Every structure is written in structure tokens, then in C-alpha cells.
């Protein structure tokens, strides 16, 4: 190993002081901040919010201080359909309702994973992986599908936000404290040799405690409710005594088995044209496992465009913080000029960023438009975010095509847009990825 010697540091000083550009940048960045100082004006010009396909201008929702983007994105695709089908105005489905049942199911999932790994040492990587984060807000498409299929959906007016759904930090801290304690209780009971029935009784007691905790924080979810609304023509509609499942079947009316997750992971360990799943990833015990089909990026974009051309928005997952200006709502690979200004050369490609933990899917949003050239190729994309209407263009963002190539990892499209060969590959026995694989990242 080599230590840093003073004569080497002196050379660094000399090289820096010999370049007057660095002094100018030092003044600009120290006063204004790194990204503001390096943002290119041309990025805003190249990414004006005008699109050849533009499917919605519905008011943007706000997940606030929570990691529920994957739920918001899915429920936004549903509400766009409902607003169109039933001529609604400013309508939202309850994200808090899905949030409650996700916390409940994730708690059971965690306890079942603890029991499944009870023969492993506490120091094993899998047990440590579980205990590091017993549960969190984030998720993936197949996980939210499991919740909708089991628990349905309700209008936001029926199950509104609470402090703990809008700002989930305290809830998560306490719930994870309970779950780690419960993990110790269950592991010690197994070590003491209790019979399976006694173990199950204890687990159910622990889940009752968790259910009570969630209900007191988020509110007790409704089993039945009445739904009434006025449409855009001011006609009144009302229906009584609906269950959340009945409401979903009647008012959303989407067959979620018709949708598949498509990913772009260009790493050497994930050949294209194969299906993948992730060990220990899920929320609802007994539901279908998470599954993806890995395709090249050009094909992923073709599928997204095909669905939007058919009039339907697209759930997608990306690394939202990369090359992004949140306030302006612009996501552009070239938005910040590090090379000509600071002489920094960012040479990692998409595969390298995945392999070396520089990037992964962090956030789910909705593609609601795309700008196509005369040959039908994408130039920029319209993105519905869930950060409220104070950012971007009333909450909508613009993603350059180059940004999509580099930082988008997943979309959800109808099976009908896949080729026969792709559908066979998706249905084939999936390759199982490790629990900590970057493609198992949860969107927040």
C-alpha cells in the first residue's frame, strides 16, 4: 500500500493553481453550488414539453415524504383510465389504502423469510440482508399487482392520507423495530424446539400487534363503502355497499395478468431474451413471484411507444436522480457539463454503473407521452411524476431519449405487444438473481 506523500500533494497544488479556469469555477461553484453552475442552457431548449403523442394532462399527485412512487405510478395509470371512462374530474385512488396492506403483507413476508432462514447463522449474508431492512416503503410492479388482486382499491376520499402515510419515517422506524424483535422471538422459539402449531400461534399474535399498530397510524381500512360522484356533464352517480375488490372490478376493470415487466440490464450476467426473478423479493406470500424479460434498450422503447400509440400510459422505473433537474423537470444525460468545465470524464456505461453500484432503479413514474421524429423514432418523453405540481411543468417532467437509454431500467406493457418469441422467453423458467442484485432494487 502507498501512503500520500507531501511532495505528491505539492504537485497537485501546482497543477491546480496553473489552470486559471479552475479558479473561476471555484468562485462560481462555491457561491452557487455544483449543478447550478454547470447546467447547460441548451438542455432546456432541447427538452421543451411538447410531444407528438400526449395522452393526459390530469393533475399530478404527490407522494410527499414517503417512498410510495411505485403505488402512485400504478394508481395513476388506473385513474387516467377511470377519468376517461367515467368522465371524472380531479380524481385519485387511495394510495394510503394500498400502503396499509403493503405494510401488513410485508410484515408477514418478513416473518416467513425469517422462519425460512432459521437454520442459517445470524451472521449469514441472507439473514443480515433481511434484518438490515425488514420492510420499507419501496416496491416493484409485480408486488403492487399482488396487492390490487387481493385487496382491491378505493377512492382517495374513502381512505384519505394520514400523517404517517404522507411522512412515513417514524412509522417505518417503529415497524422495523417491532419486526426485528419479532424475528428474535421466532428464532429463539425454534431454537427451543417448540412445535409448528405453537410457532404459528405466536406469529399470529405478533401480526395482530402489527395490524393494530398500522391501523392506529394509517386508519382501519374499509371493508365496504358507498361511492358517489358527478361527471363532467354534472350528472350524479351513486353506488352503495361496495367492497374494494368489487370497486376495482367495476371501475378499474383491468386484467393485470395481461401485463408484463420488461427490463434493460446490459450486464454480462444477464443475457437478453431471458426471464429473471429475484430471490426473497416480494410482499404477499403465495402471490406470483416477480418476473422480468430482459431486452435491448431499443426494443424496450419500441414496446413503450406501441402501448402509448394504442392510447395507454406506461408504468416505468428509472434512476431519477441521475442527470436531473428536479425543479425544472428536465432529465437529460447532457444537462450538466463536467467535461469541458471541470475536466471530469464520466466514462462508465450503463452496465458498468449497474455492476459497480453507481446506478439502479430508484423511482417509478408514468410515461404519458413521447415526441417522435418523421421515422417514428423517439426524441424525448413526457413523464408524469408523483412529486406534486410545484416541480417541472405542473408536475410533468421531460426525459431526453439519451437519458432514457442510460437510466431507465423497467417498463410494464401489455403482453399483446410482445413477439411470440419474447412471450415464450418471458414464460420460461426464470433465472434466479441474488436478493441483493441491482435488478431487485425497490422503487421509492
C-alpha positions in Angstrom: 0.0 0.0 0.0 1.2 3.5 -0.8 0.6 6.5 1.5 0.1 10.0 0.2 3.4 11.9 0.5 3.7 15.6 0.8 5.7 16.0 -2.4 2.9 14.4 -4.4 0.3 16.7 -2.8 2.5 19.6 -3.7 2.3 18.6 -7.3 -1.4 18.6 -7.1 -1.4 22.1 -5.7 0.8 23.3 -8.5 -1.3 21.7 -11.3 -4.5 23.2 -9.9 -3.0 26.7 -9.5 -1.6 26.6 -13.0 -5.0 26.4 -14.6 -7.0 29.8 -14.3 -10.2 28.0 -15.3 -10.2 26.2 -12.0 -10.1 29.4 -10.0 -13.1 30.8 -11.9 -15.0 27.6 -11.3 -14.1 27.6 -7.7 -15.7 31.0 -7.3 -18.8 30.0 -9.2 -19.4 26.7 -7.6 -18.6 27.7 -4.0 -21.1 30.5 -4.3 -23.9 28.9 -6.4 -23.5 25.1 -6.0 -22.1 22.4 -8.3 -25.1 21.6 -10.5 -26.5 25.1 -10.9 -23.1 26.3 -12.0 -22.7 23.5 -14.6 -26.2 23.3 -16.1 -26.3 23.8 -19.9 -28.9 26.3 -21.3 -29.2 24.1 -24.4 -30.8 21.3 -22.3 -33.9 23.4 -21.6 -34.2 24.3 -25.3 -33.8 20.7 -26.4 -36.4 19.4 -23.9 -39.4 21.7 -24.3 -42.6 20.0 -23.1 -44.2 19.5 -26.5 -44.9 16.0 -27.7 -46.4 14.3 -30.8 -48.1 11.8 -28.6 -49.5 13.4 -25.4 -52.1 11.2 -23.5 -53.0 13.2 -20.4 -52.9 16.5 -18.7 -54.6 15.2 -15.5 -53.5 16.9 -12.2 -50.3 15.3 -10.8 -50.4 13.5 -7.5 -48.0 14.0 -4.6 -46.4 11.1 -2.6 -44.9 13.7 -0.2 -42.3 12.3 2.3 -42.8 8.7 1.5 -41.4 6.0 -0.8 -44.7 5.1 -2.5 -43.9 6.1 -6.1 -44.5 2.5 -7.3 -48.0 2.6 -5.9 -48.7 6.2 -7.1 -47.4 5.3 -10.6 -49.7 2.2 -10.8 -52.7 4.0 -9.4 -52.1 6.9 -11.8 -52.3 4.6 -14.8 -55.7 3.4 -13.3 -57.1 6.8 -12.6 -56.3 8.0 -16.1 -58.5 5.2 -17.4 -61.2 6.0 -14.9 -61.2 9.7 -15.6 -61.6 8.9 -19.3 -64.2 6.0 -18.9 -66.4 7.8 -16.4 -65.8 11.5 -17.3 -64.4 12.3 -13.9 -62.5 15.5 -12.8 -59.6 15.7 -10.5 -60.0 12.1 -9.2 -57.5 10.0 -7.3 -57.5 6.5 -5.9 -56.3 5.9 -2.3 -52.6 5.4 -2.2 -52.8 5.1 1.6 -55.1 2.1 1.2 -52.6 0.2 -0.8 -49.9 1.4 1.6 -51.6 -0.1 4.6 -52.0 -3.5 3.0 -48.4 -3.5 1.7 -47.1 -2.8 5.3 -49.3 -5.6 6.6 -48.2 -8.1 3.9 -44.5 -7.1 4.0 -44.6 -7.8 7.8 -45.9 -11.3 7.2 -43.4 -11.8 4.3 -40.5 -10.8 6.5 -41.5 -13.2 9.3 -41.9 -16.0 6.9 -38.5 -15.3 5.4 -37.1 -15.3 9.0 -38.6 -18.8 9.6 -37.3 -20.0 6.2 -33.7 -19.0 7.1 -33.9 -20.1 10.7 -31.2 -22.7 10.2 -28.7 -20.0 9.0 -26.4 -18.2 11.4 -27.3 -14.6 12.3 -24.1 -13.6 10.6 -25.1 -15.1 7.2 -25.5 -12.7 4.3 -29.1 -13.6 3.8 -30.2 -13.2 7.4 -28.3 -9.9 7.6 -29.9 -8.8 4.4 -33.3 -9.4 6.0 -32.5 -7.8 9.3 -30.9 -4.7 7.7 -34.3 -3.6 6.3 -37.2 -5.8 7.5 -39.5 -3.7 5.4 -39.5 -0.4 3.6 -41.9 1.8 1.5 -40.5 0.8 -1.9 -41.7 -1.9 -4.3 -42.0 -3.1 -7.8 -44.8 -3.7 -10.3 -45.5 -7.3 -9.6 -45.7 -6.5 -5.9 -48.3 -3.9 -6.3 -50.3 -6.2 -8.6 -50.4 -8.7 -5.8 -51.9 -6.1 -3.5 -54.6 -5.0 -6.0 -55.6 -8.6 -6.8 -56.0 -9.4 -3.1 -57.3 -6.1 -1.6 -58.7 -4.1 -4.5 -58.7 -0.3 -4.5 -60.8 2.5 -3.1 -61.2 6.2 -3.9 -59.0 8.6 -2.0 -62.0 10.2 -0.5 -62.9 6.9 1.2 -59.5 6.3 2.7 -57.6 9.6 2.8 -54.0 10.4 3.7 -52.7 10.4 7.3 -49.6 12.0 8.7 -47.9 8.6 8.7 -48.7 7.8 5.1 -47.5 11.2 3.9 -44.4 11.1 6.1 -43.5 7.5 6.8 -40.2 7.8 8.5 -41.5 7.4 12.1 -43.8 4.6 11.1 -41.0 2.7 9.4 -38.6 3.1 12.3 -41.1 1.7 14.8 -42.4 -1.1 12.5 -38.8 -2.3 11.8 -38.1 -2.2 15.5 -41.1 -4.5 16.1 -40.1 -6.8 13.2 -36.5 -7.2 14.4 -37.8 -8.0 17.8 -40.3 -10.5 16.4 -37.5 -12.1 14.4 -35.6 -12.7 17.6 -38.7 -14.1 19.3 -39.4 -16.6 16.5 -35.8 -17.7 16.0 -35.4 -18.3 19.7 -38.7 -20.3 19.8 -37.4 -22.5 17.0 -34.1 -22.9 18.8 -36.0 -24.0 22.0 -37.8 -26.7 19.9 -41.4 -25.5 20.0 -43.8 -27.4 17.8 -45.1 -25.8 14.5 -48.6 -25.1 15.8 -47.2 -23.1 18.8 -44.9 -21.2 16.5 -47.8 -20.3 14.2 -49.9 -19.1 17.2 -47.1 -16.9 18.3 -46.6 -15.5 14.8 -50.3 -14.6 14.6 -50.1 -12.8 17.9 -47.2 -10.8 16.6 -49.2 -10.0 13.4 -52.1 -8.8 15.5 -49.8 -6.4 17.2 -48.5 -5.1 13.9 -52.1 -4.8 12.4 -53.1 -2.8 15.4 -50.1 -0.5 15.1 -50.8 0.1 11.4 -54.5 0.8 11.9 -53.7 3.3 14.6 -51.2 5.1 12.3 -53.0 4.9 9.0 -56.6 4.2 9.9 -58.6 1.0 9.7 -59.2 0.2 6.0 -62.9 0.0 5.0 -64.5 -3.4 4.2 -67.4 -1.8 2.4 -68.2 1.7 1.3 -70.5 3.9 -0.8 -69.3 5.7 -3.9 -70.9 8.7 -5.5 -69.6 11.3 -8.0 -70.6 13.9 -10.5 -69.2 13.6 -14.0 -68.1 16.4 -16.3 -71.6 16.9 -17.5 -72.8 17.3 -13.9 -74.7 14.0 -13.9 -74.9 12.4 -10.4 -73.9 8.7 -10.0 -74.0 6.7 -6.8 -73.5 3.1 -5.7 -73.7 1.6 -2.2 -72.1 -1.2 -0.2 -69.1 -1.9 -2.5 -66.1 -3.9 -1.4 -62.7 -2.7 -2.5 -62.4 -5.7 -4.8 -65.8 -5.0 -6.3 -64.9 -1.4 -6.9 -61.7 -2.5 -8.7 -63.5 -4.9 -10.9 -66.2 -2.5 -11.9 -64.4 0.9 -12.1 -60.8 0.0 -13.0 -61.6 -3.2 -14.9 -58.0 -4.0 -15.9 -56.8 -7.6 -16.1 -53.4 -7.4 -14.6 -52.3 -10.8 -15.9 -52.2 -9.1 -19.3 -49.2 -7.0 -18.3 -45.5 -8.0 -18.1 -42.4 -6.3 -16.8 -39.7 -5.6 -19.3 -36.2 -4.6 -18.2 -33.0 -3.4 -19.8 -30.0 -4.7 -17.8 -27.0 -4.8 -20.2 -24.6 -6.6 -17.8 -22.7 -9.7 -18.7 -24.5 -11.9 -16.2 -28.0 -11.2 -17.7 -28.3 -12.3 -21.4 -31.0 -10.6 -23.4 -34.1 -12.7 -24.3 -34.2 -14.4 -20.9 -36.6 -14.1 -18.0 -35.4 -13.3 -14.4 -36.7 -13.3 -10.9 -35.1 -12.2 -7.6 -34.7 -14.5 -4.6 -36.5 -13.3 -1.4 -38.2 -10.4 -3.3 -41.9 -9.9 -2.7 -44.6 -8.8 -0.3 -47.6 -11.1 -0.5 -46.9 -14.7 0.5 -48.4 -17.1 -2.1 -48.5 -14.5 -4.9 -46.8 -14.9 -8.2 -43.1 -14.1 -8.0 -41.6 -11.0 -9.5 -40.6 -11.8 -13.1 -38.9 -9.7 -15.9 -37.9 -10.2 -19.5 -34.5 -8.6 -20.4 -34.4 -6.9 -23.8 -32.2 -4.4 -25.6 -33.0 -0.8 -24.9 -34.2 0.0 -28.4 -36.8 -2.8 -28.1 -37.8 -1.6 -24.6 -38.6 1.8 -26.1 -40.4 0.3 -29.1 -42.7 -1.5 -26.7 -43.4 1.6 -24.6 -44.2 3.6 -27.8 -46.5 0.9 -29.1 -48.6 1.0 -25.9 -48.8 4.8 -25.9 -49.8 4.7 -29.6 -52.6 2.4 -28.5 -53.7 5.1 -26.1 -52.4 3.7 -22.8 -49.8 5.2 -20.4 -46.8 3.2 -19.3 -45.5 2.4 -15.7 -41.7 2.7 -15.7 -38.8 2.5 -13.3 -35.6 4.6 -13.6 -32.7 6.2 -11.6 -34.5 9.5 -11.3 -31.7 11.5 -9.6 -29.1 11.0 -12.4 -28.5 14.0 -14.7 -31.8 15.5 -13.5 -33.0 19.0 -12.6 -36.0 18.4 -10.2 -37.2 22.0 -10.2 -37.2 22.4 -13.9 -38.4 18.9 -14.5 -35.7 18.0 -17.0 -33.9 14.7 -17.2 -31.2 14.9 -19.7 -27.9 12.9 -20.0 -26.1 16.1 -21.1 -27.7 18.6 -18.7 -24.5 19.2 -16.7 -21.2 19.9 -18.3 -18.5 18.3 -16.2 -16.0 17.6 -19.1 -15.2 21.0 -20.6 -15.7 22.9 -17.4 -14.1 20.6 -14.7 -12.1 18.2 -16.9 -14.0 15.3 -15.4 -14.6 12.4 -17.7 -17.6 10.2 -16.7 -16.9 7.1 -18.9 -18.9 4.4 -17.1 -21.6 2.9 -19.4 -24.9 1.6 -18.2 -23.6 -1.9 -17.5 -20.7 -0.5 -15.5 -22.9 1.7 -13.4 -25.0 -1.4 -12.5 -22.0 -3.6 -11.8 -20.3 -1.0 -9.7 -23.3 0.2 -7.6 -23.4 3.6 -9.3 -26.9 3.3 -10.5 -30.1 1.2 -10.2 -33.9 1.7 -10.3 -34.8 4.2 -7.6 -38.2 5.6 -8.6 -41.3 4.7 -10.6 -43.2 7.2 -12.7 -45.6 7.1 -15.7 -44.8 7.7 -19.4 -47.7 9.7 -20.7 -46.2 11.0 -24.0 -43.4 10.8 -26.5 -42.1 13.0 -29.3 -41.4 11.0 -32.4 -39.4 12.1 -35.5 -40.6 11.6 -39.1 -39.2 8.0 -38.9 -41.1 7.1 -35.7 -38.1 7.2 -33.5 -38.3 8.8 -30.1 -36.7 12.2 -29.4 -37.9 12.9 -25.9 -40.5 11.6 -23.4 -43.3 13.1 -21.3 -43.1 11.8 -17.7 -45.8 12.0 -15.0 -44.1 12.2 -11.7 -45.7 12.0 -8.2 -44.0 14.9 -6.5 -46.8 17.4 -6.8 -47.4 20.3 -9.2 -44.7 22.7 -7.9 -41.9 21.0 -9.9 -41.5 20.6 -13.6 -44.3 21.6 -15.9 -47.1 21.3 -13.3 -45.6 18.1 -12.1 -44.8 16.6 -15.5 -41.1 16.1 -16.5 -39.3 15.8 -19.8 -36.8 13.0 -20.3 -34.4 13.1 -23.3 -34.1 10.0 -25.4 -30.4 9.7 -24.3 -31.4 9.9 -20.7 -34.0 7.1 -21.2 -31.3 4.9 -22.7 -28.9 5.3 -19.8 -31.2 5.5 -16.7 -34.4 3.6 -17.5 -34.4 0.0 -16.3 -38.0 -1.2 -16.4 -41.4 -0.7 -18.1 -44.7 -2.5 -17.9 -46.6 -3.3 -21.1 -49.4 -5.5 -22.3 -48.5 -8.9 -23.5 -50.1 -8.3 -26.8 -47.2 -6.0 -27.8 -44.6 -8.7 -27.3 -43.5 -11.0 -30.2 -44.3 -14.7 -29.9 -40.6 -15.4 -29.2 -40.5 -12.8 -26.5 -43.6 -14.2 -24.8 -42.1 -17.7 -24.8 -39.0 -16.3 -23.2 -40.9 -14.4 -20.6 -42.9 -17.5 -19.7 -39.8 -19.7 -19.5 -38.3 -20.8 -16.2 -36.7 -17.6 -14.9 -33.0 -17.3 -13.9 -32.9 -16.6 -10.1 -30.9 -13.5 -9.1 -29.4 -12.9 -5.7 -31.5 -10.9 -3.2 -29.0 -8.0 -3.4 -28.9 -7.9 -7.2 -29.4 -4.4 -8.6 -32.5 -5.6 -10.5 -34.1 -6.3 -7.2 -34.0 -2.6 -6.2 -37.2 -1.2 -4.9 -38.6 2.0 -6.4 -39.3 4.7 -3.9 
